[in-house]
């Protein structure tokens, strides 16, 4: 497989594979979720299991051409739909979980339930965003913009592990992962998290995350611009070509996400990693295209 550098190329590769993954969609009562899933059905890489809001969905014109690849499961409420959808994943009857019109906290409560949820002990729930930026020549992943407020050292290690695997699903054999800070110097007194960056970089060099390059602390510009790196006299194996940015906290990650979408025209996707299956957890403001891209990223992460 060639390297996937855009969402259009991602779609092209999924269509070429002609493999459908089963997506459990929780309470798809909103237009953008319905449209995104319908498009993935049309493109041939999804089997949809709609849980809840069944009567309305069964009569929806845009779904009628795809009934051979759709299953409907009734549920009285969004919360019940979440419990059923999570159980489908836990039992191996669905490959991906997708949020529809349900409160994020309610869906995560079902995902994280210690008895019936899908987060295996030892794993970490984290969010990985994928961005296509006009000024960058490939897709850029970053974590965490949505879930972990202040990652511990152990959580950050997991973020690197999950991100490396996702980048490989895009055809990049040796991901370049940059550990982000406001400068290139460890400052244990004011920014204690930077003290762990060198250990994580050493783990990368030792092969703990498979074949990959991990370095930090580095700022965003140096991570993604070789000219900036050379100008500042910084030597790093990232070489200004980062595939992944690991942000120090949710404030930095979320601000980056909002900035690139508002001011830079970025297209985005987002998937939760850590549970037994990818979880597509769009925000209320996400477009149909963003939800489609998120489903595509989730499916590709399972077909590599």
N, C-alpha and C positions, 0 to 999 in steps of 0.2 A: 504494500500500500504506500502511495506517495504521501508526503507530508501535507496535512490539512491546515491551510493557512487562512481559511475564511469559512463563514457559515454556508455559503453556496457550495463550496467544495465538500463540506461535511455532508450536506444533503445529497450531493452527487455520489459520494462513497456509500452512504446508507442505501440509496436506491440501487446501486450496483450490487451490493451484498445480497439484496432480496431476502433478508431475514427479518421476520417480525418478532418483536418482543412484546410481552403482555403487560399493559399498563393499567393499574387500578386507579381510577379517577374518582376522587371523593367529592360528591355533591357538585356536579358540574352545572351549576345554575346560572353561570355568567357567560356572556357572549364570547369573550376572548378565549376562555378555556374550551368551549364548544368548537370554536373555529380552529384553534390550534390543533386539537385532537383530530378533527375532521381532516385537516391537511395532512397530518402524519398518516392517517388511514389511507388517504388518497395516494400518498407517496410510497406506501407499501412497506413501512418498517415498524408498524405498530398494530397490535391487537388490543382493542380497548375493552376494559371491564368497567362500566359505569355503575358506581355504587351510590344509590340514593338519587332522588329527583327523577325517578325512572319514567313516570307517566309522560312528563313533558318531553323528555329526551327521545322517547320512542316515536313521538310524532314530529320530531324536528326534521325538516326537509333536507338539510345538509348532511344528515347522518344516514338517510334512507339508502343511498347508493352503496353503503358500506356494511350493511347488516350482517353479511356473512362473516365479518371480522369483529363483531361487537357482541358482548354479553351484557345483560342488564341484571343487576341485583338490587332488590328493593331494600330500602331502609327508611325508617320513620323520621329520623332527624339527622342533621349533619354529624353529630357526635356518634350516633350509631353507625353511620356510613363509614366514619373514620375507623372505628373498631373492626368492622367487617373487612375493610380494605387492608388494614394492617395484618389481620389474620390470614388473608390471602397470600400476602408476601411471606409471612412466617411459615406457612404451609407449602411454599414453593409453587403456588398457583398464580402468582404474578411476579414480574421481574422488576417493575418500577412502580413507585407510589407517586401520585400527583395530587396536589391540593387544588380544589375548586373553590367554591364559595363557602369557605369555612374559616373560622378564626384560626390563625396560626398556632396560638397556644393550645387550642383544643386538639388540633391534629398532632402536635408534638406530644401532648399528654398520652395519646394512644401509641405513638412511636416509642416513647420512653418508658412506658409501663413496665415495671420490673418483672411482672409475671407473664404478660401477654404481648409485650412490645417486640421490637426488632433491632434493638441496639445490644449487641453481644458484649458481655463483660470484658473490659479491657480496651474496647473501642471508644472513640471520641466522636461526638456529633459536631460537625463543623460544616461551614458553607464555603463552596468554591465557586467563584464567578469566572466566566469566560467572556472576554471582550474583544471585539473587532474594531480597531481604531484606524481612522484614515491615515494617521501619521506613523503607523507601525506596520511592518511587512509580514506579520504573522499574528495569530491569535495569542492573546496574553491572558494568563490565568492569575487570579489573586485570591487570597484568603486572609482573614475572615471578615466579611462585610456585614454579617447578619446574625450570628449565633453566639460566639464566645466573646464576652466583653474584654477580658484581659487574660489571654492564654497563658497557662503555666508552661514551664519548660517541657514537660511531658506532652502536653496538648500540642505544643508547637512541633514537636517531633512527629506526631501523628499527622498534622497538617502537611508537613513536607512529604511524608509517606504517601498520603492520599493524592496530593497534587502530582507527584512524580508518576504515579500510576495513570492518572487521567491524561497527562501530557503524552504518555506513551501510546494511549489509545488514539491519539491524533497523528501517529506516525513518526514521532520524534523519539529516537532510540536513546539519546542521552540528554535529558532535560537539563536546562540551566535554571537553577532556583536561587533567587536572591532574597536574603533576609534583610528586611527594610528597617532603616533608622534615618534620622535627620542628618547624619554625617557618616563618615567611614571609620569612626573611632569608638571603641568600647568605652562606655562611661558607666561603670558599675555603681557609682554613688548616686547619680541622678536618674539613670536608666538601667536598672539592675537586669532587665531582660537581655540586654546586649551581652552580658557576661556568658550567657549560654550559647550565643551564636557560633563562637569558634568550635565548641563541642559538636554542634549540629553539622557544621561544615566538615569537621573531621570524620563524623559518621558517614557523611556523603562520600568522602574520599575513600573510606574503608569499605564501601559497598553496602552499607546498611539499608539503603533505599533502592538497591539495584544500581545499574549503571546510570550515574547522573553527576552533575556538577552543582555543588552548594557552596555559597560564599556569603559573607556578611560580617559586620554591618556595612550596608551600602545604601545610598539614597536612590530614589526612583529614577532620577535623570541619568545617573551613572550606570544604573542597572540596564537601562534601555537605550543608551546613546553612547556608542563607542567614542565619538568625538569628544563628548563631555568627559569621559573617563581619561582619555589621553591628555586633554587640556588640564585636568586637575592632577595629573601625574600619578594616577592610581593604577595599580596593577591588580587585576582580578581575572580569574578564569571565566567569569561570567561574560567578559569581553563586550559589555554593552548590548548583549543579545538575550536578555532574560526571557525565559518562557513562563516563569512563575514569580510573583512577588508575594512574599509572606509578610503581612503587615504586623506591627507590634501589638495592635489592639483594634477593637471594633470601630473606634472613633476614626482612626486613620483609614481603615479599609472602607468604611461606609462613606466617608468624605471623598475618597478617591472615586468610588463607584458613582456617587451623585455628580461629581465634577465632570467626569469623562462623558457621562450620558447627557448632561445639560449643556456643556460648553464645547465638547469635542465631537458630538454626533456619534458616539460609540453605539454599536449594537452589542447586546449582552445576552448572556444565558447564566443560569445559576442552578446548582444542584447541591443538595446535602449529601455529604459522605460520612461514612462511619456505620450507619445501619446495615442490615443484611442486604439491602437493595438501595439504589439511588432514589432520593426523594426530590421531586420537583416541587419547590416551595416558592412560587412567585408571589410578589407583593401585589397589593391591590392596584397599583399604578402601572404594572407591567403590561406591555402591549401584547397583542396576539402573536406578533413575530418573536418577541422575547420568550414567550411561553413555548412556541414551536421550537426555537433554538435550544431551549432548556431540555425539552424532550429529546431532541436529536443528540445533544451531548450525553444525556443519561443512557440512551440506547447504545451509542457508540462505545461508551465506557464498558459495556457488557459484551460487545461483539469483537473486540480487538483480539 
